Amino acid sequence: VRRRMKLGPDGFPNPRGQAWYSWQTLCTLIQAYGRVMRAEDDRGTTYILDSTFKSLLSITKRLVPEWVKEAMVWEVPTERYKEELDGELAAG
């Protein structure tokens, strides 16, 4: 039981320090996104207006569920930014 308690849902050790805050932020964002959808035919939009979001995803990319990655639509000032992030997520 102690060994399982030390592991996160991805099978890796539970995060500590800054990694813990990144993990909690990711969980909160995914939960907020999920609150918009309650049924299969529900539609909604979640906006993330935070310049550090790219950094968060680069840190937590292996933890982001595939269905979240597929649902992301990028509306940013430059196409280069989107290409960089898409490449980072694909590499994850």
N, C-alpha and C positions, 0 to 999 in steps of 0.2 A: 504494500500500500504506500509506504514512504517513497519508494522509487517512482510509482505512478504519480504521486503528488508533485514530484519534482519535474515532471514532464508536462509540456503544454499540449494542446489539442493536435498539434502537428507532429508530435513525437519528439520534439526537441526540448531541451531544458527550458523551464519557465523563465521568461525574461526578468531581468533585474535592472535597476537604475533607469537610464534613458530608454533602454529597450522596453521596459515595462510601460512607460508613458506612451511610446509609439504603439505598442500592442493595444493599450486601452483606447487610444485615439482611433485606431483602425476599427476596433470592435464597436465603438460608439457610432462611427460613420456608417458602418454596415447596418447596424441596428436602426439608425435613423432612416436610411434608404429603405429598409424593409418595412418600416411603419407606413410608408406611402402605399404599399401593395398589400392588400388583404385578401383579394380574390384574383383568379386568373385573368379576369377581364378588367381589372383595375388599371388605371394609367396615372402616372404622376411624374414629377420631376424633382430631383434633389440637386440643388446648386451648392457647390463648394467654392467659396470665394476666399481662398487662403493661398498666399504665395508659397507657403511651405508644403503644400500638398504633394508636389512632385518629389520633394525630399522624403516625405513620409512613405510614399509608394516605393521609392528606391530602397528604403530600409526594410520594408515589410512585404515586398513583392511576392515572396514565396508563400505568404500567408493569405493573400487576397484570393478569395474563391473565384473560380473561373466564371461563374455566372455574373459576378460583379464586374470583372474585367470586360466581359462581353457587353454589358449594359452601359459602359462608360461612353459618353459622347463629349468630345473636347471642343470647347469654344474658347479659344485663346487668341491673343493678339498675333501670334506668328505660327505658321505651319511648321517651322523648324522645331519649336518646342514640342508640338504634338509628335513629330517623328522621333525625337529623342526619347520621349517617354514611352511611346509604343515599342521602340526597340528595347528599352530597359525591361518592360513588362514581358515581352516575348522571350527575352533571354533568361527570365527568372524561372 
